[in-house]
Amino acid sequence: MPDLSVIIPGRNEMFMKQTVENVLANIRGDSEVIAVLDGYWPDPPLQDHPRLKVIHHTEAVGQRAATNDGTKLSRAKHVMKL
């Protein structure tokens, strides 16, 4: 079980890939990143990573619902929204 899940919800975020890559490069310990793509696919696309989980909504559901979906997928003791 990871200690920390970092939830990153976004809709039409132009820096989603850079944000996810930066968090993955700087996380410590047993942590995971959950990116929630709310009604879009990022361009440039996210790269596969063993600590990254991606949720894609075909239609936008809003920040709160996207965050809740990321939290439901989390297996960690602690959750942080970015």
C-alpha positions, 0 to 999 in steps of 0.5 A: 500500500502506498503512503501517498497518492497525489491526485492531479485533476485537469481539464484542458491543462496545457501543462499537464504532462510537465506537471505529472513528470515533475511530480514523478521525478520528485516524489519520495518513498512509496507514492503514486500519482493519479492524473484525472483527465476531465473530458480531454486528452493532453497534448503532448500525451502522458508517458507510461510510468509504473507509479502513474495511473490515469483516469479519462472521462469522455465528458467533463464532470467537473473538478470535484467529481474528478478529484473524487474519482481519483481518490476512489482509485487511491490505495494510499494511506494519505491523499493530496490534491494538486 
